[in-house]
Amino acid sequence: MVRSLIYVAVATLVVLSVRPAGAQPPPVPLVWEVVGDSVGRRLADSEGLFVAPDSAVYTIGLEILAVIRPGDPDWTVIIEDVRLPSRDVLIASTGVMFIVEKTLHRSDDGGRAWTWTGVDDVDVVFETPDGTLVANETDCCGIARSTDGGLSWDLVDLNGTMGFPYVPKAFEHLPASAERPSGRLVAVGRGGAAYSDDGGLTWSPSNLAADFVWDSDHDSVVRSPVTGRLYAAIYGPAPDGGDPWGTIWESADGATWTYAGRIPSVRSTKPLQLKVAPDGVLWALDEGDPRTAWVWRSADQGRTWGRSERIDAVSLVGHELNYEELAVGPEGRLWLGAQRPPGYYDYGAVLRTTEPVIAVSSSPAAPAPGGLGVSVFPNPTASGARVALRLASPERVRVTVVDALGREVAVVHDGPASDDARYDVSTAGLPVGRYTVLATTASGSRVSAGLTVAR
Protein backbone atom coordinates (compact mmCIF):
# COMPACT_ATOMS: atom_id res chain seq x y z
CA MET A 1 0.00 0.00 0.00
CA VAL A 2 2.81 2.41 0.95
CA ARG A 3 4.71 1.49 -2.24
CA SER A 4 1.58 2.23 -4.29
CA LEU A 5 1.22 5.61 -2.67
CA ILE A 6 4.87 6.38 -3.40
CA TYR A 7 4.35 5.45 -7.08
CA VAL A 8 1.31 7.70 -7.24
CA ALA A 9 3.21 10.58 -5.63
CA VAL A 10 6.19 10.18 -7.98
CA ALA A 11 3.90 9.98 -11.01
CA THR A 12 2.12 13.12 -9.88
CA LEU A 13 5.42 14.96 -9.51
CA VAL A 14 6.50 13.87 -13.00
CA VAL A 15 3.24 15.11 -14.49
CA LEU A 16 3.59 18.43 -12.68
CA SER A 17 7.22 18.77 -13.73
CA VAL A 18 6.48 18.36 -17.43
CA ARG A 19 3.35 20.51 -17.48
CA PRO A 20 4.19 23.41 -19.81
CA ALA A 21 4.50 26.87 -18.34
CA GLY A 22 1.56 29.08 -19.10
CA ALA A 23 -0.96 26.26 -19.47
CA GLN A 24 -3.91 27.03 -21.73
CA PRO A 25 -6.78 28.72 -19.87
CA PRO A 26 -10.27 27.18 -19.92
CA PRO A 27 -12.47 27.62 -23.03
CA VAL A 28 -13.89 31.09 -23.66
CA PRO A 29 -17.72 31.02 -23.56
CA LEU A 30 -18.94 32.89 -26.66
CA VAL A 31 -22.46 32.65 -28.05
CA TRP A 32 -23.09 34.23 -31.46
CA GLU A 33 -26.07 35.72 -33.28
CA VAL A 34 -26.67 37.14 -36.76
CA VAL A 35 -26.74 40.96 -36.93
CA GLY A 36 -29.73 41.95 -39.08
CA ASP A 37 -30.78 40.21 -42.28
CA SER A 38 -32.27 42.82 -44.59
CA VAL A 39 -29.20 42.93 -46.84
CA GLY A 40 -29.27 39.13 -47.17
CA ARG A 41 -27.17 37.80 -50.00
CA ARG A 42 -25.36 41.10 -50.46
CA LEU A 43 -23.34 40.32 -47.34
CA ALA A 44 -22.00 37.26 -49.14
CA ASP A 45 -18.52 38.78 -49.17
CA SER A 46 -18.59 40.63 -45.87
CA GLU A 47 -15.03 41.41 -44.81
CA GLY A 48 -14.46 44.91 -43.52
CA LEU A 49 -15.90 45.99 -40.17
CA PHE A 50 -15.26 49.54 -38.93
CA VAL A 51 -16.49 50.69 -35.53
CA ALA A 52 -16.92 54.48 -35.54
CA PRO A 53 -16.49 56.67 -32.43
CA ASP A 54 -20.30 56.99 -32.15
CA SER A 55 -20.52 53.15 -31.96
CA ALA A 56 -21.96 52.83 -35.47
CA VAL A 57 -20.64 49.72 -37.23
CA TYR A 58 -19.94 49.80 -40.97
CA THR A 59 -19.57 46.73 -43.16
CA ILE A 60 -18.52 46.06 -46.73
CA GLY A 61 -20.67 43.56 -48.61
CA LEU A 62 -21.29 42.43 -52.17
CA GLU A 63 -21.39 45.82 -53.93
CA ILE A 64 -22.81 47.56 -50.85
CA LEU A 65 -21.65 49.64 -47.91
CA ALA A 66 -24.00 49.33 -44.93
CA VAL A 67 -24.18 50.74 -41.40
CA ILE A 68 -25.98 49.73 -38.21
CA ARG A 69 -26.22 52.20 -35.33
CA PRO A 70 -26.95 51.60 -31.64
CA GLY A 71 -30.63 50.74 -31.23
CA ASP A 72 -31.14 49.91 -34.91
CA PRO A 73 -32.60 46.42 -35.51
CA ASP A 74 -31.05 46.09 -38.98
CA TRP A 75 -28.57 47.48 -41.47
CA THR A 76 -29.03 50.66 -43.50
CA VAL A 77 -27.47 50.49 -46.95
CA ILE A 78 -25.44 53.63 -47.68
CA ILE A 79 -24.43 52.61 -51.21
CA GLU A 80 -26.56 50.26 -53.30
CA ASP A 81 -24.11 49.61 -56.12
CA VAL A 82 -20.46 49.81 -55.08
CA ARG A 83 -18.48 48.90 -58.16
CA LEU A 84 -15.19 49.21 -56.38
CA PRO A 85 -12.87 46.51 -55.09
CA SER A 86 -13.71 46.68 -51.39
CA ARG A 87 -11.97 44.95 -48.54
CA ASP A 88 -12.05 47.49 -45.76
CA VAL A 89 -13.38 50.90 -44.77
CA LEU A 90 -11.89 53.72 -42.67
CA ILE A 91 -13.60 56.88 -41.48
CA ALA A 92 -10.97 59.51 -40.66
CA SER A 93 -11.30 61.98 -37.79
CA THR A 94 -12.38 64.62 -40.34
CA GLY A 95 -15.30 62.44 -41.44
CA VAL A 96 -13.72 61.56 -44.80
CA MET A 97 -14.38 57.92 -45.67
CA PHE A 98 -11.94 55.59 -47.42
CA ILE A 99 -12.47 52.22 -49.11
CA VAL A 100 -9.40 50.12 -49.78
CA GLU A 101 -8.62 46.92 -51.68
CA LYS A 102 -5.71 47.31 -54.09
CA THR A 103 -7.08 50.76 -55.03
CA LEU A 104 -7.76 53.58 -52.58
CA HIS A 105 -10.92 55.68 -52.92
CA ARG A 106 -12.19 58.55 -50.75
CA SER A 107 -15.58 60.10 -50.08
CA ASP A 108 -16.34 63.35 -48.29
CA ASP A 109 -20.14 63.08 -48.47
CA GLY A 110 -20.75 60.03 -46.28
CA GLY A 111 -20.15 57.46 -49.00
CA ARG A 112 -22.56 58.65 -51.68
CA ALA A 113 -19.82 59.62 -54.14
CA TRP A 114 -16.29 58.27 -54.41
CA THR A 115 -13.07 59.55 -55.98
CA TRP A 116 -9.99 57.51 -56.82
CA THR A 117 -7.00 58.92 -54.94
CA GLY A 118 -4.50 57.84 -57.58
CA VAL A 119 -3.04 55.24 -55.20
CA ASP A 120 -3.01 51.58 -56.27
CA ASP A 121 -1.64 48.35 -54.80
CA VAL A 122 -2.77 49.02 -51.23
CA ASP A 123 -4.77 46.99 -48.72
CA VAL A 124 -4.61 49.13 -45.57
CA VAL A 125 -4.86 52.84 -44.72
CA PHE A 126 -4.08 54.30 -41.28
CA GLU A 127 -4.51 57.74 -39.68
CA THR A 128 -2.08 59.15 -37.11
CA PRO A 129 -3.29 61.49 -34.33
CA ASP A 130 -2.14 64.60 -36.24
CA GLY A 131 -4.24 63.61 -39.27
CA THR A 132 -1.43 62.20 -41.44
CA LEU A 133 -2.64 59.27 -43.54
CA VAL A 134 -0.42 56.36 -44.55
CA ALA A 135 -1.27 53.47 -46.87
CA ASN A 136 0.88 50.46 -47.65
CA GLU A 137 2.22 49.88 -51.14
CA THR A 138 1.88 46.13 -51.53
CA ASP A 139 3.57 45.68 -54.92
CA CYS A 140 6.91 46.36 -53.27
CA CYS A 141 8.62 48.31 -50.69
CA GLY A 142 6.94 51.54 -49.73
CA ILE A 143 4.07 53.55 -48.29
CA ALA A 144 1.85 56.28 -49.68
CA ARG A 145 1.55 59.31 -47.41
CA SER A 146 -0.93 62.20 -47.29
CA THR A 147 -1.09 65.31 -45.11
CA ASP A 148 -4.15 66.92 -46.72
CA GLY A 149 -6.90 64.45 -45.85
CA GLY A 150 -6.17 62.09 -48.72
CA LEU A 151 -6.46 64.59 -51.58
CA SER A 152 -2.83 64.11 -52.63
CA TRP A 153 -0.32 61.38 -51.86
CA ASP A 154 3.47 60.98 -51.95
CA LEU A 155 5.29 57.65 -52.15
CA VAL A 156 8.01 56.90 -49.60
CA ASP A 157 10.37 54.17 -50.84
CA LEU A 158 11.45 51.81 -48.06
CA ASN A 159 13.57 49.48 -50.18
CA GLY A 160 16.86 51.26 -49.59
CA THR A 161 16.09 51.96 -45.94
CA MET A 162 15.48 48.34 -44.99
CA GLY A 163 18.11 46.85 -47.29
CA PHE A 164 15.71 44.24 -48.69
CA PRO A 165 12.18 44.13 -50.16
CA TYR A 166 9.91 45.26 -47.33
CA VAL A 167 6.10 45.36 -47.48
CA PRO A 168 4.37 46.95 -44.47
CA LYS A 169 1.01 45.32 -43.75
CA ALA A 170 -0.16 47.00 -40.52
CA PHE A 171 0.45 50.30 -38.72
CA GLU A 172 0.16 51.55 -35.14
CA HIS A 173 1.14 54.79 -33.43
CA LEU A 174 2.92 55.52 -30.14
CA PRO A 175 2.03 58.82 -28.41
CA ALA A 176 4.28 61.86 -28.24
CA SER A 177 6.85 62.06 -25.45
CA ALA A 178 9.90 64.12 -24.53
CA GLU A 179 12.08 61.77 -26.57
CA ARG A 180 9.63 61.63 -29.51
CA PRO A 181 7.79 64.97 -29.87
CA SER A 182 5.89 63.72 -32.94
CA GLY A 183 5.20 60.28 -31.53
CA ARG A 184 6.32 57.15 -33.37
CA LEU A 185 4.70 55.41 -36.32
CA VAL A 186 5.28 51.65 -36.29
CA ALA A 187 4.82 49.19 -39.17
CA VAL A 188 4.93 45.41 -39.22
CA GLY A 189 4.79 43.30 -42.33
CA ARG A 190 6.62 41.10 -44.77
CA GLY A 191 10.21 41.55 -43.66
CA GLY A 192 9.68 42.43 -40.01
CA ALA A 193 9.02 45.62 -38.07
CA ALA A 194 10.13 49.20 -38.74
CA TYR A 195 9.47 52.60 -37.16
CA SER A 196 9.40 56.29 -38.07
CA ASP A 197 9.72 59.35 -35.82
CA ASP A 198 8.76 61.91 -38.47
CA GLY A 199 5.29 60.79 -39.52
CA GLY A 200 6.44 58.22 -42.06
CA LEU A 201 8.98 60.28 -44.05
CA THR A 202 12.01 58.24 -42.95
CA TRP A 203 12.15 54.75 -41.44
CA SER A 204 14.50 52.63 -39.34
CA PRO A 205 14.54 48.84 -38.96
CA SER A 206 13.71 47.36 -35.55
CA ASN A 207 15.62 44.48 -33.98
CA LEU A 208 13.18 42.17 -35.79
CA ALA A 209 13.70 43.15 -39.40
CA ALA A 210 15.33 40.75 -41.84
CA ASP A 211 14.86 39.35 -45.31
CA PHE A 212 12.56 36.53 -44.27
CA VAL A 213 8.90 35.86 -44.88
CA TRP A 214 7.38 37.54 -41.83
CA ASP A 215 3.87 38.13 -43.05
CA SER A 216 1.15 39.94 -41.16
CA ASP A 217 -2.39 41.01 -41.82
CA HIS A 218 -3.93 44.49 -41.80
CA ASP A 219 -5.09 44.08 -38.18
CA SER A 220 -2.12 42.29 -36.65
CA VAL A 221 -0.56 44.99 -34.45
CA VAL A 222 -2.35 46.82 -31.62
CA ARG A 223 -1.51 49.13 -28.75
CA SER A 224 -2.93 48.35 -25.32
CA PRO A 225 -4.66 51.26 -23.58
CA VAL A 226 -3.75 49.65 -20.25
CA THR A 227 -0.07 48.70 -20.59
CA GLY A 228 0.81 51.21 -23.32
CA ARG A 229 2.77 48.47 -25.12
CA LEU A 230 2.52 47.17 -28.68
CA TYR A 231 1.46 43.60 -29.42
CA ALA A 232 1.81 41.91 -32.81
CA ALA A 233 0.63 38.54 -34.14
CA ILE A 234 3.21 37.29 -36.59
CA TYR A 235 3.80 34.41 -38.97
CA GLY A 236 7.53 34.29 -38.47
CA PRO A 237 10.47 33.03 -36.40
CA ALA A 238 9.69 31.30 -33.11
CA PRO A 239 12.41 31.50 -30.42
CA ASP A 240 10.89 28.50 -28.63
CA GLY A 241 11.77 26.33 -31.62
CA GLY A 242 8.16 25.68 -32.57
CA ASP A 243 6.34 26.33 -35.81
CA PRO A 244 6.01 29.94 -36.96
CA TRP A 245 2.22 30.00 -36.62
CA GLY A 246 0.57 32.05 -33.91
CA THR A 247 3.59 33.79 -32.37
CA ILE A 248 2.95 36.93 -30.29
CA TRP A 249 5.54 39.70 -29.84
CA GLU A 250 5.52 42.81 -27.65
CA SER A 251 7.36 46.12 -27.66
CA ALA A 252 7.40 49.28 -25.55
CA ASP A 253 8.86 51.51 -28.26
CA GLY A 254 8.48 49.75 -31.63
CA ALA A 255 12.27 49.51 -31.98
CA THR A 256 12.91 46.53 -29.70
CA TRP A 257 10.57 43.52 -29.76
CA THR A 258 10.54 40.53 -27.42
CA TYR A 259 8.78 37.21 -27.77
CA ALA A 260 5.70 37.04 -25.53
CA GLY A 261 4.22 33.63 -26.32
CA ARG A 262 2.15 31.79 -28.84
CA ILE A 263 -1.42 30.85 -29.59
CA PRO A 264 -1.42 27.04 -29.49
CA SER A 265 -2.71 24.80 -32.29
CA VAL A 266 -2.86 27.59 -34.87
CA ARG A 267 -2.37 26.28 -38.39
CA SER A 268 -4.01 29.06 -40.39
CA THR A 269 -2.72 29.81 -43.85
CA LYS A 270 -3.50 33.47 -43.09
CA PRO A 271 -1.92 35.63 -40.37
CA LEU A 272 -3.88 36.07 -37.17
CA GLN A 273 -5.99 39.16 -36.65
CA LEU A 274 -5.30 40.79 -33.31
CA LYS A 275 -7.54 43.19 -31.37
CA VAL A 276 -7.24 44.84 -27.98
CA ALA A 277 -10.26 45.73 -25.84
CA PRO A 278 -10.52 48.82 -23.59
CA ASP A 279 -9.82 46.57 -20.58
CA GLY A 280 -6.47 45.51 -22.10
CA VAL A 281 -7.55 41.95 -22.94
CA LEU A 282 -6.20 40.69 -26.29
CA TRP A 283 -8.50 38.92 -28.75
CA ALA A 284 -7.38 37.07 -31.88
CA LEU A 285 -9.09 35.49 -34.86
CA ASP A 286 -7.52 32.41 -36.40
CA GLU A 287 -9.38 32.34 -39.70
CA GLY A 288 -8.34 28.86 -40.83
CA ASP A 289 -11.20 27.18 -42.64
CA PRO A 290 -14.84 26.99 -41.46
CA ARG A 291 -14.13 23.87 -39.40
CA THR A 292 -10.95 25.11 -37.71
CA ALA A 293 -11.58 28.82 -37.17
CA TRP A 294 -11.38 29.98 -33.57
CA VAL A 295 -11.57 33.13 -31.49
CA TRP A 296 -8.86 33.32 -28.82
CA ARG A 297 -8.56 35.42 -25.64
CA SER A 298 -5.54 36.41 -23.54
CA ALA A 299 -5.72 38.37 -20.28
CA ASP A 300 -1.94 38.28 -19.66
CA GLN A 301 -0.53 40.19 -22.64
CA GLY A 302 -0.32 37.27 -25.02
CA ARG A 303 1.41 34.73 -22.80
CA THR A 304 -1.49 32.29 -22.46
CA TRP A 305 -4.60 31.97 -24.59
CA GLY A 306 -8.03 30.43 -24.14
CA ARG A 307 -10.05 29.28 -27.15
CA SER A 308 -13.75 29.66 -27.85
CA GLU A 309 -15.93 26.80 -28.96
CA ARG A 310 -16.14 26.42 -32.72
CA ILE A 311 -18.68 28.85 -34.17
CA ASP A 312 -21.80 26.97 -35.25
CA ALA A 313 -22.65 28.88 -38.41
CA VAL A 314 -24.86 26.09 -39.74
CA SER A 315 -27.45 26.66 -37.03
CA LEU A 316 -27.29 30.43 -37.61
CA VAL A 317 -27.38 30.77 -41.41
CA GLY A 318 -27.80 27.20 -42.69
CA HIS A 319 -24.24 26.66 -43.97
CA GLU A 320 -20.60 27.15 -43.02
CA LEU A 321 -18.94 30.57 -43.15
CA ASN A 322 -15.40 31.82 -43.68
CA TYR A 323 -14.61 34.28 -40.87
CA GLU A 324 -12.68 37.24 -42.27
CA GLU A 325 -12.82 40.13 -39.81
CA LEU A 326 -12.86 40.49 -36.01
CA ALA A 327 -13.89 43.75 -34.32
CA VAL A 328 -14.39 44.97 -30.76
CA GLY A 329 -17.85 46.49 -31.08
CA PRO A 330 -20.32 48.53 -29.04
CA GLU A 331 -21.58 47.46 -25.62
CA GLY A 332 -18.58 45.20 -25.03
CA ARG A 333 -19.49 42.67 -27.75
CA LEU A 334 -17.27 41.00 -30.32
CA TRP A 335 -18.27 41.19 -34.00
CA LEU A 336 -17.30 38.96 -36.93
CA GLY A 337 -17.54 39.64 -40.64
CA ALA A 338 -18.00 36.36 -42.52
CA GLN A 339 -17.97 35.33 -46.16
CA ARG A 340 -19.74 32.45 -47.86
CA PRO A 341 -17.26 29.61 -48.53
CA PRO A 342 -16.36 28.74 -52.14
CA GLY A 343 -19.06 26.66 -53.77
CA TYR A 344 -21.90 28.17 -51.72
CA TYR A 345 -24.40 30.54 -53.28
CA ASP A 346 -26.12 31.56 -50.07
CA TYR A 347 -25.33 34.70 -48.16
CA GLY A 348 -22.55 35.59 -45.78
CA ALA A 349 -23.26 37.33 -42.50
CA VAL A 350 -22.08 39.64 -39.75
CA LEU A 351 -22.14 37.96 -36.35
CA ARG A 352 -21.82 39.32 -32.83
CA THR A 353 -21.79 37.84 -29.35
CA THR A 354 -25.23 37.76 -27.77
CA GLU A 355 -23.88 39.20 -24.52
CA PRO A 356 -21.02 41.58 -23.64
CA VAL A 357 -17.71 39.76 -23.17
CA ILE A 358 -15.60 42.86 -22.52
CA ALA A 359 -15.60 44.86 -19.30
CA VAL A 360 -17.21 48.26 -19.85
CA SER A 361 -16.31 50.42 -16.88
CA SER A 362 -18.26 53.41 -15.67
CA SER A 363 -16.78 56.81 -16.54
CA PRO A 364 -17.53 59.51 -13.97
CA ALA A 365 -16.74 63.00 -15.23
CA ALA A 366 -15.66 64.33 -11.83
CA PRO A 367 -13.70 62.97 -8.87
CA ALA A 368 -15.73 60.74 -6.57
CA PRO A 369 -14.90 61.22 -2.88
CA GLY A 370 -13.26 58.15 -1.38
CA GLY A 371 -12.65 56.42 -4.76
CA LEU A 372 -10.84 56.78 -8.06
CA GLY A 373 -11.96 59.76 -10.10
CA VAL A 374 -10.62 62.09 -12.77
CA SER A 375 -11.67 65.58 -13.88
CA VAL A 376 -10.41 67.99 -16.53
CA PHE A 377 -10.48 71.80 -16.47
CA PRO A 378 -10.81 74.12 -18.29
CA ASN A 379 -12.96 72.16 -20.69
CA PRO A 380 -13.28 72.96 -23.60
CA THR A 381 -9.72 74.24 -23.99
CA ALA A 382 -7.58 75.69 -26.77
CA SER A 383 -4.01 75.20 -25.54
CA GLY A 384 -3.95 73.17 -22.35
CA ALA A 385 -5.83 71.70 -19.42
CA ARG A 386 -5.24 70.40 -15.92
CA VAL A 387 -6.13 66.85 -14.89
CA ALA A 388 -7.11 66.21 -11.26
CA LEU A 389 -7.12 62.75 -9.67
CA ARG A 390 -9.12 61.45 -6.72
CA LEU A 391 -7.56 58.42 -5.01
CA ALA A 392 -8.61 56.58 -1.85
CA SER A 393 -4.93 55.86 -1.13
CA PRO A 394 -1.58 56.47 -2.86
CA GLU A 395 -1.12 54.18 -5.85
CA ARG A 396 0.63 53.94 -9.20
CA VAL A 397 -1.56 55.53 -11.88
CA ARG A 398 -1.28 55.85 -15.65
CA VAL A 399 -3.10 58.87 -17.13
CA THR A 400 -3.41 59.13 -20.91
CA VAL A 401 -5.30 61.08 -23.58
CA VAL A 402 -7.13 59.03 -26.24
CA ASP A 403 -8.61 60.37 -29.48
CA ALA A 404 -12.02 59.58 -30.97
CA LEU A 405 -10.63 56.53 -32.75
CA GLY A 406 -9.33 55.03 -29.51
CA ARG A 407 -5.66 55.86 -30.11
CA GLU A 408 -3.45 57.12 -27.31
CA VAL A 409 -2.13 60.55 -28.28
CA ALA A 410 -0.43 61.63 -25.04
CA VAL A 411 0.82 60.20 -21.74
CA VAL A 412 0.02 62.70 -18.96
CA HIS A 413 1.44 60.70 -16.04
CA ASP A 414 2.72 57.17 -15.44
CA GLY A 415 3.93 56.58 -11.90
CA PRO A 416 3.09 56.98 -8.22
CA ALA A 417 0.23 59.35 -7.40
CA SER A 418 -1.71 60.51 -4.37
CA ASP A 419 -5.15 61.99 -3.76
CA ASP A 420 -5.85 65.34 -5.46
CA ALA A 421 -2.75 65.09 -7.68
CA ARG A 422 -2.78 67.63 -10.53
CA TYR A 423 -1.12 67.25 -13.93
CA ASP A 424 -0.91 69.66 -16.86
CA VAL A 425 -1.55 68.43 -20.40
CA SER A 426 -0.79 70.45 -23.53
CA THR A 427 -3.38 70.30 -26.31
CA ALA A 428 -1.62 72.76 -28.64
CA GLY A 429 -0.62 70.04 -31.11
CA LEU A 430 -3.94 68.19 -31.09
CA PRO A 431 -6.54 68.66 -33.84
CA VAL A 432 -9.86 70.18 -32.82
CA GLY A 433 -12.23 67.51 -31.58
CA ARG A 434 -13.38 65.29 -28.74
CA TYR A 435 -10.88 63.29 -26.64
CA THR A 436 -10.97 61.10 -23.54
CA VAL A 437 -8.68 61.29 -20.51
CA LEU A 438 -8.18 57.79 -19.05
CA ALA A 439 -6.86 57.03 -15.55
CA THR A 440 -5.85 53.42 -14.80
CA THR A 441 -4.44 52.27 -11.45
CA ALA A 442 -2.00 49.42 -10.93
CA SER A 443 -4.76 47.54 -9.09
CA GLY A 444 -7.00 47.64 -12.17
CA SER A 445 -9.44 50.49 -11.46
CA ARG A 446 -10.21 52.62 -14.50
CA VAL A 447 -12.19 55.83 -15.04
CA SER A 448 -12.34 58.49 -17.73
CA ALA A 449 -13.45 62.05 -18.45
CA GLY A 450 -14.19 63.84 -21.69
CA LEU A 451 -11.90 66.54 -23.08
CA THR A 452 -12.88 68.91 -25.91
CA VAL A 453 -10.15 70.71 -27.85
CA ALA A 454 -11.39 73.94 -29.47
CA ARG A 455 -9.71 76.88 -31.16
Long-range contacts (C-beta under 8 A, 24 or more apart in sequence): 22-261, 22-300, 22-303, 22-304, 23-304, 24-264, 24-304, 24-305, 24-306, 24-307, 25-297, 25-299, 25-304, 25-305, 25-306, 26-306, 27-306, 27-307, 27-308, 27-309, 28-295, 28-296, 28-297, 28-306, 28-307, 28-308, 28-357, 29-308, 29-309, 30-295, 30-308, 30-309, 30-311, 30-334, 30-353, 30-357, 31-353, 31-354, 31-355, 32-311, 32-312, 32-316, 32-336, 32-351, 32-352, 32-353, 32-354, 33-316, 33-351, 33-352, 33-353, 33-354, 34-316, 34-317, 34-349, 34-350, 34-351, 35-68, 35-75, 35-335, 35-349, 35-350, 35-351, 35-352, 36-68, 36-72, 36-73, 36-74, 36-75, 36-350, 37-74, 38-74, 38-75, 39-64, 39-66, 39-75, 39-77, 40-347, 41-346, 41-347, 42-77, 42-347, 43-347, 43-348, 43-349, 43-350, 44-339, 44-340, 44-346, 44-347, 44-348, 45-339, 45-340, 45-348, 46-324, 46-325, 46-337, 46-338, 46-339, 46-348, 46-349, 46-350, 47-86, 47-87, 47-88, 47-324, 47-325, 47-337, 47-339, 48-86, 48-87, 48-88, 48-89, 48-325, 48-337, 49-325, 49-326, 49-327, 49-329, 49-335, 49-336, 49-337, 49-350, 50-88, 50-89, 50-90, 50-91, 50-327, 51-327, 51-328, 51-329, 51-330, 51-335, 52-91, 53-404, 53-405, 53-406, 53-434, 55-329, 55-330, 55-331, 57-327, 57-329, 57-330, 57-335, 57-350, 58-89, 58-91, 59-89, 59-337, 59-350, 60-86, 60-87, 60-88, 60-89, 60-99, 60-337, 61-348, 65-89, 65-99, 65-111, 70-330, 70-331, 78-110, 78-111, 78-112, 79-111, 79-112, 84-114, 87-123, 88-123, 88-124, 88-125, 88-218, 90-125, 90-126, 90-127, 92-127, 92-131, 92-133, 92-149, 92-150, 93-127, 93-131, 93-403, 93-404, 93-405, 93-431, 93-433, 94-131, 94-149, 96-149, 96-150, 98-125, 98-150, 100-124, 100-125, 100-135, 102-138, 104-135, 104-144, 104-150, 106-150, 106-151, 117-146, 117-150, 117-151, 117-153, 118-153, 119-144, 119-153, 123-169, 123-218, 124-169, 124-170, 124-171, 124-218, 126-171, 126-172, 126-173, 127-405, 128-173, 128-183, 128-185, 128-199, 128-200, 129-173, 129-175, 129-183, 129-403, 129-407, 129-409, 129-430, 129-431, 130-182, 130-183, 130-199, 130-429, 130-431, 131-431, 132-199, 132-200, 134-171, 134-185, 134-200, 136-167, 136-168, 136-169, 136-171, 136-187, 136-189, 137-167, 138-167, 138-169, 140-165, 140-167, 141-165, 141-166, 141-167, 143-168, 143-187, 143-200, 145-199, 145-200, 145-201, 147-199, 156-200, 156-201, 156-202, 156-203, 158-194, 158-203, 161-194, 161-202, 161-203, 161-204, 161-205, 162-191, 162-194, 162-203, 162-205, 162-209, 163-205, 163-211, 164-191, 164-210, 164-211, 165-190, 165-191, 165-211, 166-190, 166-191, 166-192, 166-194, 166-209, 167-191, 168-194, 169-215, 169-216, 169-217, 169-218, 169-220, 169-271, 170-216, 170-217, 170-218, 170-219, 170-220, 170-221, 170-232, 171-221, 172-221, 172-222, 172-223, 172-230, 172-254, 173-223, 173-407, 174-223, 174-230, 174-253, 174-254, 174-408, 175-400, 175-401, 175-408, 175-409, 175-410, 175-411, 176-409, 176-410, 176-429, 177-411, 183-409, 184-253, 184-254, 186-221, 186-230, 186-251, 186-254, 188-214, 188-216, 188-220, 188-221, 188-232, 188-234, 189-214, 189-215, 189-216, 190-214, 190-215, 190-216, 192-236, 193-232, 193-251, 193-254, 193-257, 195-253, 195-254, 195-255, 204-255, 206-251, 206-254, 206-255, 206-256, 206-257, 207-255, 207-256, 207-257, 208-236, 208-249, 208-257, 212-236, 212-237, 215-271, 216-271, 217-270, 217-271, 217-272, 217-273, 219-273, 219-274, 219-275, 219-325, 219-326, 220-271, 220-272, 220-273, 220-274, 221-274, 222-274, 222-275, 222-276, 222-282, 223-276, 223-407, 223-408, 224-276, 224-280, 224-282, 224-301, 225-276, 225-278, 225-280, 225-400, 225-402, 225-406, 225-408, 225-438, 225-440, 226-279, 226-280, 226-398, 226-440, 226-446, 227-280, 227-301, 228-252, 228-398, 228-400, 228-408, 228-411, 228-414, 229-301, 230-254, 231-260, 231-274, 231-276, 231-282, 231-301, 231-302, 232-257, 232-274, 233-263, 233-271, 233-272, 233-273, 233-274, 233-284, 234-271, 235-271, 235-272, 238-262, 246-272, 246-286, 248-274, 248-282, 248-298, 248-302, 248-303, 250-301, 250-302, 260-301, 260-302, 260-303, 261-298, 261-302, 261-303, 261-304, 261-305, 263-296, 263-305, 264-305, 265-307, 267-292, 268-292, 273-325, 273-326, 275-326, 275-327, 275-328, 276-328, 277-328, 277-332, 277-358, 277-359, 278-328, 278-358, 278-359, 278-360, 278-361, 278-406, 279-358, 279-359, 279-361, 279-446, 281-358, 281-359, 283-326, 283-328, 283-334, 284-326, 285-323, 285-325, 285-326, 285-336, 287-322, 287-323, 287-324, 289-322, 289-341, 290-320, 290-321, 290-322, 290-323, 290-341, 291-320, 293-322, 293-323, 295-326, 295-334, 295-336, 311-336, 311-351, 313-338, 313-349, 313-351, 316-349, 316-351, 317-346, 317-347, 317-349, 318-346, 319-344, 319-346, 320-344, 321-348, 321-349, 328-358, 331-356, 331-360, 332-356, 332-357, 332-358, 332-359, 332-360, 333-357, 333-358, 334-358, 361-446, 361-447, 361-448, 362-447, 363-447, 363-448, 363-449, 364-447, 364-449, 365-449, 365-450, 366-449, 371-445, 372-439, 372-441, 372-445, 372-446, 372-447, 373-447, 374-399, 374-437, 374-438, 374-439, 374-447, 374-448, 374-449, 375-449, 376-437, 376-449, 376-450, 376-451, 379-450, 379-451, 379-452, 380-452, 380-453, 380-454, 381-427, 381-451, 381-452, 381-453, 381-454, 382-427, 382-453, 382-454, 382-455, 383-426, 383-427, 383-428, 384-424, 384-425, 384-426, 384-427, 384-428, 385-424, 385-425, 385-427, 385-451, 386-422, 386-423, 386-424, 386-425, 387-412, 387-413, 387-422, 387-423, 387-424, 387-425, 387-437, 387-439, 388-420, 388-421, 388-422, 389-417, 389-419, 389-420, 389-421, 389-422, 389-423, 389-439, 390-419, 390-420, 391-417, 391-418, 391-419, 391-421, 391-441, 392-419, 393-419, 394-418, 394-419, 395-441, 395-442, 395-443, 396-441, 396-442, 397-421, 397-439, 397-440, 397-441, 397-442, 398-438, 398-439, 398-440, 399-423, 399-437, 399-438, 399-439, 399-440, 400-437, 400-438, 400-440, 401-425, 401-430, 401-435, 401-436, 401-437, 401-438, 401-451, 402-435, 402-436, 402-437, 402-438, 403-430, 403-433, 403-435, 404-433, 404-434, 404-435, 409-435, 412-437, 427-451, 427-453
